[in-house]
């Protein structure tokens, strides 16, 4: 039987970046047994160019959810430009990453996965869309408007703007009405 938890903005935790360059808001995190987390979904504001914190042994997926966009240079490669609501960009957590907002501050969402223990996907959801979500853990976060999540065999649950729904050991249908936007992270244990 799936377990469903609704997380309000008061449940989200603000933590400093490892490199001291800013603060991220953890929407949800699952600790691992060795003191490191198994996975984490967070949102960060990036206001100026700078390096990303290193997370050796993790895979990262990142997407711009507010602002124009950003350029990412990974391990010295030519920059890759990511615009608002582009599909998530994947890179290894140990890579040297330089980020530059393209036209003012941006906000991004980030899924980090302990490479040896988990895999996952990060999807951006926009109005008049739906998605079937499946994973050992699914996190749905409402960026704008109110989303609807219907766990298989369960009642439809509203996810108001700024809130997150955490689903464990189940599948669900996520509906995004016109004008709404959200994020869906699906995590699978290896």
N, C-alpha and C positions, 0 to 999 in steps of 0.2 A: 504494500500500500504506500503510495507516495506521501511524503511529508511536505507541507507547504508552510512557509513563514513569510509574512509581510513585514518588510523593513521600512521604517519611516526615516526621514532625514536625521532625526535624533539618534537613530541606530548607526548611521554612517560615521566613520571615525576619521578625523584629520590627522595625518602623520607627516613628519618632515621627510623630504627626499633624502636618500642615502648620501647624496653629494652635497647636501645643504643648500641647494639652489632654489628650493621652493617647497610647496606642500601639496600632498595628494589627499583626496578623499576616498577612503576605502569603502566601497559599497558592500563588499562581502569578501571574506578571506577564510580559507580553511588551513589551519595549522597542520603541519606534518609532525611525525613522531620525533624527528631530530632537531626540533626547534625552528626549522625553516618552514615557510608555508608551502602547501601542496599547490594551491592556486590562489589568485587574488584578482578581483575586478576593482578598478579604481578610476577616478576622474581627476585630471590635473589641469590647472590653468598654466599656460606658458605665455609669458609676457615679453620675453627677450631671448635672443639667441643664447645657446649654451649646450653643454654636454648632458647626455642622459646618464643616470646612475647605472653602474654595472651590476648585473644580476647573473653571475656565472651559474651554469647548469639549468637555466630557465629559458623557455621559449616565450616570446612576447608577440602580441598582436595589438596594434594601435590604430585608432581612427579618429579623425577630427569631427567633433560634434557641434562646435560653435566657432565662429570666426571664419576668415577666408580660407586659410590653409597653412601648410608648413612644408619646408624642405628638410629631408632627412639624408644625411650622409653617413653611410654605414661602413666602418673600417676603411675610410678614405676613398670609397667609391664615389663616382659622380652623384650629386644629390638627386633624390627621387622626390617629386612634388606630390603631396597629398592634399586634396581639397575636402571641404566639408562634405560629409556623407559619402565619400569614396569608400570602396570596400576596405576592410582592415588590411594593414600592411604587417607582414611577419618578419621577424629578425631574431637572432640569438641574443640572449640577455648579456652574454659576455662581450659582445661586439662594442667597439668604440663608436658611439653614435653622437653626431652633432645635429641639433635641431635649430631651425631658424623659421619663425613665423613669417609668412609672406607679406602680410598687410595688417599689422596690428596683432593684438593678443588673440590666442586661440584657447579652446578647451578640447582636451582629448580624452578618450576612454581607452583603457589599457587592460588586457587580459594577460596575466603571467601564469605560466604553467611549469611546474618542476618537470623537466624533460624526461627524467627516468621514471616518473610515476604517473604522468597525466598527459593527455592530448585535448585539444578543444578547438572551438570555432568562436568567432566574434562577428555578429551580424548587426547591421544598422537597419532599423525598421522605420519606414515612413508611411504617411497617411494612405488610407485605402489599401492596405496590404495585410497579409496574414502570413503566419509561419508556423509550421509544426516544429516544436522544440523537443529534443530528445537528448538525454545524457544522464550520467550518474548524478550530476548536479546541473541545474539550469538556473541562471539568474536573468530575470527580465527587469529592466530599469526604464521608467518613463521619463524621458527628457523633456517632453512637451505634451500637454494634454493628458488624457486618461486612457490607458491601455486596458484590454480585457484578456485575462488568461483563463483558459478552461482546461484544468488537468483531466486526463482521460478518466472517465468514470466519476467526475466530480462536478461541482457547481462552477459557474463562471464567476471569477473574482476580479474586481476592479483594481487597477494599479494606478493611483493618482500621480500626477506630475511630481517628480522628485523622490518618489518611493520606488522600492525594489521588491520583487517577489522571488523568493528562493524556493526551488522545487528540487527535492531529493528523491531519487529512485522512481522516476516516473516520466511520462511524456505529457505534453500539453499543446493546445492550440493557442497562439497569440494573435489577437486582432488589434489592428491599429486604425482608428477612425481617421477621417479626413482632418488634416491640420495637426495631427499628433505625430510624435517621433519617439523612438525608443531604441534600446540596445538589448540584444539577446546573446548571452554567453552560454555555451554548452561545453561541459567538462566531462571527460571520460577517463576513468582510471585505467592504467595499463595493466 
